[in-house]
Amino acid sequence: MSSKPTLVFVPGAWHSPDTWGKVTAELEPQGYKTICITLPTTLSDPSKGIADDIDEARKAILAETTQGRDVVVVVHSYGGMVGPSAVKGLTEATSERPGRVIGIAMMATGYCMTGIGFLEGIGGNPPPFWKADTEKGYATLIVDTRELFYHDLPEEEGNYWVGRLLNHSLKSLTDSGERVYSGWKDVPTRYLITTDDRTFPTEVQLGIAQGAKDQGGEVVVEKIHTSHSPMLSKPKETAEFIVRAVETFTK
């Protein structure tokens, strides 16, 4: 059995697990087992909420920890609410669950607060790039999504990923914070700030990281000059960031 922890990847809103494919292709030859979850809220079912996403991530984590394997959770964007919430109670080993979550690698995301839902956490209104389609039950992107997410990719590749974007349930973003948990307070984190991000300004990310530190979080900050999608435009560097995180968590 590999002594390396399993890496459980949680994508952002509107995104499929294959967003992580370039990064896992860098990591798997190094002996890492990788699991990329599919968010139930991206499966064109507006009844799905953040609890469904948390349960999906938790299921992937438990499948490893019950077999005695430690886990590092890797999250991007909206996944930064899902992953930390999913680690609740799973950061200490037990006789029935000899593995545990040992850390969270985070990129272009926030540090969620226990009991506070997504929209509540950002002031109650959607950011300027999406609107609430209450009739269909989705959060609908209303700007040029290639510019928003993938402006540093070649045009053809950026357009490919635009075509891969999924419906994302509005419910997940308007849900209460009943299932949201600050799991980042229970394990060390490494935070990758995207400095050419047109979705999530660098200054906001820096402030979020400092806020997490001020609340007692163990936070190591790195920066990468990319769009909101470093796993696509700089997969090698993103994989190296994850490896450094793992090395820190396993010391």
C-alpha positions in Angstrom: 0.0 0.0 0.0 1.3 3.5 -0.9 2.5 5.5 2.1 1.4 8.6 0.2 -2.0 10.1 1.1 -4.9 9.8 -1.4 -5.8 13.1 -3.0 -9.5 13.8 -3.2 -10.2 16.7 -5.6 -13.3 18.9 -5.4 -14.1 21.1 -8.4 -15.7 24.5 -8.4 -19.2 25.5 -9.4 -20.2 24.7 -13.0 -17.1 22.5 -13.4 -16.7 18.8 -14.0 -14.1 16.5 -12.4 -12.1 16.3 -15.7 -11.0 19.9 -14.9 -8.4 18.2 -12.7 -7.2 15.8 -15.5 -4.0 17.7 -16.4 -3.0 17.9 -12.7 -3.7 14.2 -11.9 -1.7 13.3 -15.0 1.3 15.0 -13.3 0.6 13.4 -9.9 -0.3 9.8 -10.6 3.2 8.9 -12.1 4.6 10.1 -8.8 2.6 7.4 -6.9 -0.4 9.4 -5.8 -3.8 7.9 -5.9 -6.3 10.6 -7.1 -10.1 10.7 -6.8 -12.0 13.6 -8.5 -15.6 13.9 -7.3 -18.5 15.0 -9.4 -20.6 17.6 -7.7 -24.3 16.5 -7.6 -25.2 20.1 -7.9 -23.8 20.1 -11.5 -25.9 17.2 -12.7 -28.9 19.3 -14.0 -30.9 18.7 -10.9 -31.9 22.0 -9.2 -33.2 20.1 -6.1 -29.6 19.3 -5.2 -27.9 21.5 -2.6 -24.6 22.0 -0.9 -25.4 19.1 1.5 -25.4 16.8 -1.5 -22.0 18.0 -2.5 -20.6 17.7 1.0 -21.9 14.1 1.2 -20.3 13.2 -2.1 -16.9 14.5 -0.9 -17.3 12.8 2.4 -18.1 9.5 0.7 -14.9 9.7 -1.3 -12.9 10.5 1.8 -14.4 7.7 3.9 -13.8 5.2 1.2 -10.1 5.8 1.7 -9.8 6.5 5.5 -11.8 3.3 6.3 -9.1 1.4 4.4 -6.4 3.0 6.5 -5.3 5.6 3.9 -4.8 9.2 4.9 -6.3 11.9 2.7 -5.5 15.3 1.5 -8.5 17.2 0.1 -7.8 19.6 -2.8 -10.4 22.3 -3.5 -11.0 25.0 -6.0 -13.4 28.0 -5.8 -16.8 26.8 -4.6 -15.2 23.5 -3.7 -13.6 25.5 -0.8 -17.0 25.3 1.0 -17.6 21.7 0.2 -14.2 20.1 1.0 -13.6 21.6 4.4 -17.2 20.9 5.4 -16.8 17.3 4.4 -13.8 16.7 6.7 -15.9 17.2 9.9 -15.0 14.5 12.4 -12.6 12.8 9.9 -9.3 14.5 11.0 -8.6 12.0 13.8 -8.1 8.3 13.2 -10.3 5.7 15.0 -10.2 1.9 15.2 -12.9 1.7 12.6 -11.4 4.4 10.4 -7.6 4.1 10.7 -6.9 6.8 8.1 -7.7 10.5 8.5 -7.7 13.8 6.6 -4.3 15.4 7.2 -4.6 18.7 5.3 -6.4 20.7 2.7 -4.8 22.2 -0.4 -6.9 25.2 -1.5 -6.8 27.5 -4.6 -8.7 30.6 -5.7 -11.2 30.0 -3.0 -12.5 31.2 0.4 -12.2 29.9 4.0 -15.8 29.0 4.8 -17.3 29.7 8.2 -19.3 27.2 10.2 -23.0 27.8 9.8 -22.8 30.4 7.1 -24.0 29.6 3.5 -22.4 30.7 0.3 -24.5 33.8 -0.5 -24.8 34.8 3.1 -21.0 34.7 3.4 -20.6 37.2 0.5 -23.3 39.7 1.6 -26.5 38.1 0.3 -26.2 39.0 -3.4 -24.8 37.1 -6.3 -21.4 38.3 -7.7 -21.6 40.3 -11.0 -20.9 37.3 -13.2 -23.9 35.2 -12.4 -27.6 35.7 -11.8 -30.2 33.6 -10.0 -32.5 31.9 -12.5 -35.3 31.2 -10.1 -37.6 29.8 -12.8 -35.2 27.0 -13.8 -33.4 26.7 -10.5 -29.8 27.4 -11.7 -27.1 29.9 -11.1 -26.6 31.3 -14.6 -23.4 32.7 -15.8 -24.0 36.1 -17.6 -20.5 37.2 -18.8 -17.9 35.9 -21.3 -16.9 32.8 -19.5 -13.7 32.3 -21.4 -12.6 35.7 -20.2 -13.9 34.9 -16.7 -12.3 31.5 -16.1 -9.8 30.7 -18.9 -8.3 33.9 -20.4 -4.8 32.6 -20.1 -5.5 29.5 -22.2 -5.2 29.4 -26.0 -8.5 30.5 -27.5 -9.4 27.1 -28.8 -8.7 25.4 -25.5 -10.5 28.1 -23.6 -13.5 27.6 -25.8 -13.4 23.8 -25.2 -13.7 24.3 -21.5 -16.5 26.8 -22.0 -18.3 24.1 -23.8 -17.7 21.8 -20.8 -19.4 24.1 -18.3 -22.4 22.5 -16.5 -25.6 23.7 -15.0 -25.1 24.5 -11.4 -28.0 24.4 -8.9 -29.0 27.7 -7.4 -30.0 25.9 -4.2 -26.4 25.1 -3.4 -25.5 28.8 -3.4 -28.6 30.0 -1.5 -28.8 27.2 1.1 -28.4 28.0 4.7 -25.1 27.1 6.3 -26.5 24.3 8.3 -24.0 21.8 6.9 -21.1 24.2 6.4 -18.1 23.6 8.6 -14.8 25.3 9.0 -12.8 22.1 8.6 -9.7 24.2 7.8 -9.4 25.0 11.5 -8.9 21.3 12.2 -6.0 20.6 9.8 -3.2 22.6 8.2 -3.9 24.3 4.8 -1.9 25.5 1.9 -3.5 28.3 -0.1 -2.7 29.1 -3.8 -3.6 32.7 -4.7 -4.2 33.3 -8.4 -2.8 36.7 -9.2 -4.3 37.2 -12.7 -7.8 36.1 -11.7 -10.8 37.8 -13.3 -13.3 36.0 -11.1 -11.8 36.4 -7.6 -9.5 39.4 -7.2 -6.1 38.8 -5.7 -6.6 41.4 -3.0 -9.7 39.6 -1.8 -7.8 36.3 -1.7 -5.0 37.8 0.3 -7.5 39.3 2.8 -9.3 35.9 3.1 -6.0 34.1 3.8 -5.1 36.7 6.5 -8.5 36.4 8.0 -8.1 32.6 8.3 -4.7 33.1 10.0 -6.2 35.6 12.4 -8.8 33.0 13.4 -6.1 30.5 14.2 -5.9 28.7 11.0 -2.6 27.1 10.0 -2.2 28.7 6.5 0.7 28.7 4.2 0.2 31.1 1.2 1.7 30.7 -2.3 1.0 32.7 -5.4 0.7 31.7 -9.1 0.2 34.1 -12.0 -2.8 32.5 -13.6 -6.5 33.0 -14.3 -9.1 31.4 -12.0 -8.1 28.0 -13.4 -4.5 27.3 -12.6 -5.1 23.5 -12.9 -5.7 24.1 -16.6 -3.2 26.9 -17.6 -0.3 25.8 -15.3 -0.9 22.2 -14.4 2.7 21.3 -13.7 3.1 24.2 -11.2 -0.3 23.4 -9.7 0.8 19.8 -9.2 4.0 21.0 -7.6 2.0 23.2 -5.2 0.0 20.1 -4.2 3.1 18.0 -3.6 4.6 20.8 -1.4 1.3 20.8 0.5 1.4 17.1 1.0 5.1 17.2 2.1 4.2 19.8 4.7 1.1 17.9 6.0 3.1 14.6 6.3 6.1 16.1 8.2 
